[in-house]
Amino acid sequence: MRKTDIAIIGAGTAGMSAAIYAKRAGKEAVMFEGYMPGGQIVVTPEVDNYPALGKVSGYDFAMGLFNQATQLGIEMISAEVIEVSRKDGGFLIVYDGGELMAKALIIATGAKNRKLGVKDEERLTGSGVSYCATCDGAFFKGKTVAVIGGGNTAFEDAEVLAALCAKVYLIHRREGFRAEPEKVKKVRNLPNVEFILNAKVSALKGDDKVVGITLEDVHSGEKRDLALDGVFVAVGQNPSTEVFKDLVQRDKAGYIVAGEDCIAADGIFAAGDCRTKKVRQLVTAAADGSVAALAASEYCSRD
């Protein structure tokens, strides 16, 4: 059976950063990615908040990381990880196509945004549909947008966008909110934010980009169109951590419990969007990757 020092599950920004730092620390690392390297950032048309890079497409950003990692000789296995367990003082990774033993494990599987589930959502993602106000809000300066959701993230997004946009609609399918009362109160007092409650998005409008949405009253079923330049979906995320549930502690939402040291358990390190944290951005994912890799390298060097 093949063996390596560090197995990295996930090849997004956190995973590839971890691979680079592990290699530079003199350790052998293998990355696993079931889909394609880069993670969610691949479909983002433009990134302009990563230090020193200026404006770059998400695809180019991801491929730059991937090329840097592979040029260092790091192997990526394009396969889904089926099972991970402790064995013989290390970790047995069972994947679609084989098995591998590793001394240390870095989990960098990220989290997937929950979708609205309406037609053309995927097609218009990056063309008016966004899942991150912090990432994309600046592209809608002076425009009209909507935030969909009723939790803390939705209200935080609405606050961010209100400072940039001419008009922000906050749309929620109920009258009550999951968000903290103070956040609700703060956003209610913003002059350019309007609440639309008891409503759901039933359709997105636009060919090449979003020009509006169709709203449906959840009680009466009555529909109406709303002209918009952008839609920010904030209905939650699903961390990709189920396969590790017997190895690490997870919070109620499924995120792996790990602090800034990225230590999740003995020999296991969590990096990027899959771990408990407040800020989930490219730069914090890269930082997590470096921290996790150096900690894993130190773990591998223990007597």
Secondary structure, DSSP 8 states (H G I E B T S, - for coil): -EEEEEEEE--SHHHHHHHHHHHHTT--EEEE-SS-TTGGGGG-S-B--STTT-SB-HHHHHHHHHHHHHHTT-EEE-S-EEEEEEETTEEEEEETTEEEEEEEEEE---EEE-----TTHHHHBTTTEES-HHHHGGGGTTSEEEEE-SSHHHHHHHHHHHTT-SEEEEEESSSS-SS-HHHHHHHHT-TTEEEEESEEEEEEE-SSS--EEEEEETTT--EEEEE-SEEEE-S-EEES-GGGTTTS-B-TTS-B---TT-EEETTEEE-GGGBS-S---HHHHHHHHHHHHHHHHHHHT--
